[in-house]
Amino acid sequence: MMANIWWSLPLTLIVFFAARKLAARYKFPLLNPLLVAMVVIIPFLMLTGISYDSYFKGSEVLNDLLQPAVVALAYPLYEQLHQIRARWKSIIT
């Protein structure tokens, strides 16, 4: 099982950055890099029979770096909540 975890972080980053290039080139809303990465990685894990726990152990450092970033983003969003509510239609479309 330990042999499977070394590739999960590079795989995640390669798929994500390839999806970013794809999204920049085609400008289609469903080509969101996070969505594309999930659509690519989940079937890959299912086809290869690799468990999510094994995959997560290898990319856990990425998760550890993203958690503080998400929390840090929450406060400015909360401060601008009145503007977000006022412009919710244009944000969604």
N, C-alpha and C positions, 0 to 999 in steps of 0.2 A: 504493500500500500504506500509506503514512503517513496517508492520510485515514481509514483504517479503525481506527487505534489510539486515537483520542481517546475513543471511546465505550465501550471495553472495561471500564475501571474503573467508570464510573457504572453500566453494565449489571450488572456483577458485584455491586455494592453494592445496587442496587435489587432484584435478584432475591433476594439473600440476606436482606435485611430484610423483603421481602414473604413469604418462606418462614418467617421467624421469627414473623411475625404469624399465618400459617397454622398453624404448629405450636402456638403458644400457644392458638389458638382451638379446634382440634380434638383436641389431645393424643393424636395417633396416632403411634406410634414411627417409622413409615416416612416421616413428614413432617419428618425431620431437615433443618434448613436447608442443610447442606452437600450432602446427597443431592439435595434438591429443586433447588438451584442447578445441580448437575451435570446433572440430568435436563432442565433448561430450557436451559442454555447450550450443551451439546453438540449437541443437535438444531438449535438456532438457528445455530450455526457451520456445521453440515453443510448446512442448507437454503440459507444465504446464500452458501456457497462460500468462506467466510473461513477461512484457514489458522489452525491453533492458534498457530503462531509469531507471526503478526500480532496475534492476540488477546492473547497473553502479553506482547508488547512494551508494550501499553497498560496492562496490569494488573500489570506487573513491580514497581511500587512497593509494591503490596499484598503480594506474595510476599516482598519484602525486609523488610517490617515483620513478617510472620508468622514468618519463620525464627527470629529471636531469641526470640520468644514461645514457640515450640515447644521450643526448647532450655531455656529458663527453666522450663518446666513439667516437663521430664523429671526434674530433680533432686528436687523434692518427691515426685513419684510414686515414684522409686527409694527415697526415705527411708521411704515408707509401703508398700513392697512386701509386708511381712509382713501388714499389714492387708488389702491387696488380695487376697492369696492366701487368707487366712482367710475372706473374704467373696465369693469369686469367683462363687458361684451367684447370690447376690442382685444382684450387679453386672450379670450377663448377662441376668437376667430382668427 
